[in-house]
Amino acid sequence: MSNIIKIAIIGLGQVGNYLYRELNLQRRNIEIKTAKKIKIIAISAKNKTKKRKYHINKKIFYKDPIKIIKELKPDILFEVVGLSDGISKKVVETALKNKINVITPNKALIAKHGDYLAKLAEKNRVNLEFEASVAGGIPILRTIKEGLATNKISKVYGILNGTTNYILSEMENSNETFDKVLQKAQKLGYAEPGNPKLDLNGFDAFAKIRILSALSFNTKISKSKCIMEGIENIKLEDIKIANQLGLRVKLLGISEIINGQLFETVHPCLVSKKTYIGNVNGVMNAVITEGKPVGESVLQGEGAGPGPTSSSLLSDLLSILRGNTKYPFGISSNKRRSIKPLSNDKYTNSLYLRFEVKDKQGVLSSITNRLAKYKISVKRIIQTPDKKNKKATIVIITHKTTEINSRNCLSVFKKNKNILKFPVLIRLYN
Ligand SMILES: NC(=O)c1ccc[n+]([C@@H]2O[C@H](COP(=O)([O-])OP(=O)(O)OC[C@H]3O[C@@H](n4cnc5c(N)ncnc54)[C@H](OP(=O)(O)O)[C@@H]3O)[C@@H](O)[C@H]2O)c1
């Protein structure tokens, strides 16, 4: 690499446009810290004439990103388009094959094709950096790859999606329904206006947990089917009841090694208000690692938004400018092993179950009898009658039981005419 580093940015949306401005603003700082000068030689997006928040130099705008790679041969390319396949994959693949370093915040791409792309980067002796793909501005990937490099990490978990954490916190604070708070989040720019589905259904957090697992445990990105549940079905009623019980609902991503097998999941959890994770509110993200000999480490910060994301993208840039080529996942792809997944059926939790039932004698005992038949023992019952509508709400907190046991036990409630809706189930985080 010469002293003037040629940079290309593909994608000028929320993140790419901000990054373009930030690179220009930070030019001198980068030179002081790396003794290298940077020059943005090319930019690309779908629409050249689109009005953008920050001014761009249209003279270096190219419609075709592949042309930038093949003809202008930048030293470093930022892929900030965001698809898991299509043009994003093509751009990254072509850049790596042409010995161009790549930096991307694209978790969907890395979670799906990270193993293949890392191999490609290693083969061509260039860097593939993706710090911004997990938890926005929190430097969690570099912490795992470098700061905690010699530790044996056994667990990594946390709040990995700012949109859902904002919605859950705001439902509790404002006493408003999911739909109302979602609209608020969209207005504030915390949730995508068009299609926030990938945040809400847990997919975004799940892609991040898969990347975290691979880095933490030196494994290939797992492909196994896991429990992935979002927050779309969380009702204000459950948040209120949880509050009375000293609990809060949080969407957690969890990955751990249990008896040598990998367990990854994303689902809403009830956590105590007294815990650290129970007090990470609003758009904040937090990632907790457990390792030996280091013990527990916690990193908290802003998990999304162009500012925090650009901070991580620039940290990747400085890492490339300062040093040698590094393995994208911390160790050589040849040394990363595949790991057997733990069966979801064996996942064990205490449960919060909320039943809406007819206010009739014998209904509660029919529920507890069924639970007893499956050896699910009850820790607490709260029954709230609604005499006017001849209904009642029954909330049951159980002792620990396995996923398969609870599934089999609950299935029969579908046919019980006294139970008005299939029970709401939220797992307690141990
Ligand atoms: N937004 C965040 O807070 C955040 C946080 C962390 C990570 N990320 C990641 O950052 C990436 C970008 O997110 P974003 O929010 O900036 O997305 P975005 O606002 O939707 O921007 C996407 C950009 O890609 C461009 N594009 C689409 N198709 C293209 C093509 N065929 N060739 C060239 N450019 C093309 C679009 O062009 P036009 O502008 O012309 O339509 C747009 O500029 C994603 O991987 C996302 O997961 C985002």
The ligand as a Tripos MOL2 file, in Angstrom:
@<TRIPOS>MOLECULE
LIG
   48    52     1     0     0
SMALL
NO_CHARGES

@<TRIPOS>ATOM
      1 N1        -28.5070    2.2850    9.6920 N.am      1 LIG1
      2 C1        -27.8850    1.8480   10.7830 C.2       1 LIG1
      3 O1        -28.0460    2.4140   11.8820 O.2       1 LIG1
      4 C2        -26.9480    0.6900   10.7010 C.ar      1 LIG1
      5 C3        -26.2770    0.2550   11.8750 C.ar      1 LIG1
      6 C4        -25.3730   -0.8130   11.7990 C.ar      1 LIG1
      7 C5        -25.1760   -1.4350   10.5850 C.ar      1 LIG1
      8 N2        -25.8560   -1.0110    9.4760 N.ar      1 LIG1
      9 C6        -25.6140   -1.6970    8.2060 C.3       1 LIG1
     10 O2        -25.1390   -0.7470    7.2590 O.3       1 LIG1
     11 C7        -25.5250   -1.1540    5.9540 C.3       1 LIG1
     12 C8        -26.2160    0.0130    5.2620 C.3       1 LIG1
     13 O3        -27.3310    0.4120    6.0110 O.3       1 LIG1
     14 P1        -28.0790    1.7950    5.7170 P.3       1 LIG1
     15 O4        -28.9880    1.9970    6.8660 O.co2     1 LIG1
     16 O5        -27.1070    2.8370    5.3560 O.co2     1 LIG1
     17 O6        -28.9370    1.3760    4.4380 O.3       1 LIG1
     18 P2        -29.6830    2.3420    3.4010 P.3       1 LIG1
     19 O7        -29.9110    3.6680    4.0100 O.co2     1 LIG1
     20 O8        -30.8340    1.5710    2.8890 O.co2     1 LIG1
     21 O9        -28.6250    2.5160    2.2180 O.3       1 LIG1
     22 C9        -28.3520    1.5590    1.2510 C.3       1 LIG1
     23 C10       -27.5400    2.1930    0.1540 C.3       1 LIG1
     24 O10       -27.2220    1.2060   -0.8110 O.3       1 LIG1
     25 C11       -27.4150    1.7690   -2.1060 C.3       1 LIG1
     26 N3        -27.6510    0.7320   -3.1110 N.ar      1 LIG1
     27 C12       -28.7250   -0.0810   -3.2290 C.ar      1 LIG1
     28 N4        -28.5650   -0.8670   -4.3180 N.ar      1 LIG1
     29 C13       -27.3670   -0.5460   -4.8670 C.ar      1 LIG1
     30 C14       -26.6470   -0.9830   -5.9960 C.ar      1 LIG1
     31 N5        -27.1530   -1.9250   -6.7990 N.pl3     1 LIG1
     32 N6        -25.4260   -0.4330   -6.2660 N.ar      1 LIG1
     33 C15       -24.9130    0.5360   -5.4660 C.ar      1 LIG1
     34 N7        -25.5750    1.0090   -4.3800 N.ar      1 LIG1
     35 C16       -26.7680    0.4740   -4.0870 C.ar      1 LIG1
     36 C17       -28.5970    2.6980   -1.9500 C.3       1 LIG1
     37 O11       -28.5900    3.6530   -3.0370 O.3       1 LIG1
     38 P3        -29.5860    4.9330   -3.1130 P.3       1 LIG1
     39 O12       -29.2530    5.7780   -1.9260 O.co2     1 LIG1
     40 O13       -29.2400    5.6120   -4.3880 O.co2     1 LIG1
     41 O14       -30.9690    4.3680   -3.0720 O.co2     1 LIG1
     42 C18       -28.2690    3.3410   -0.5960 C.3       1 LIG1
     43 O15       -27.3980    4.4160   -0.7630 O.3       1 LIG1
     44 C19       -26.4080   -2.3920    6.1530 C.3       1 LIG1
     45 O16       -25.6300   -3.5310    5.9980 O.3       1 LIG1
     46 C20       -26.8550   -2.2790    7.5980 C.3       1 LIG1
     47 O17       -27.1680   -3.5280    8.1720 O.3       1 LIG1
     48 C21       -26.7220    0.0370    9.5170 C.ar      1 LIG1
@<TRIPOS>BOND
     1     1     2 1
     2     2     3 2
     3     2     4 1
     4     4     5 ar
     5     4    48 ar
     6     5     6 ar
     7     6     7 ar
     8     7     8 ar
     9     8     9 1
    10     8    48 ar
    11     9    10 1
    12     9    46 1
    13    10    11 1
    14    11    12 1
    15    11    44 1
    16    12    13 1
    17    13    14 1
    18    14    15 2
    19    14    16 1
    20    14    17 1
    21    17    18 1
    22    18    19 2
    23    18    20 1
    24    18    21 1
    25    21    22 1
    26    22    23 1
    27    23    24 1
    28    23    42 1
    29    24    25 1
    30    25    26 1
    31    25    36 1
    32    26    27 ar
    33    26    35 ar
    34    27    28 ar
    35    28    29 ar
    36    29    30 ar
    37    29    35 ar
    38    30    31 1
    39    30    32 ar
    40    32    33 ar
    41    33    34 ar
    42    34    35 ar
    43    36    37 1
    44    36    42 1
    45    37    38 1
    46    38    39 2
    47    38    40 1
    48    38    41 1
    49    42    43 1
    50    44    45 1
    51    44    46 1
    52    46    47 1
@<TRIPOS>SUBSTRUCTURE
     1 LIG1         1 GROUP 0 **** ****
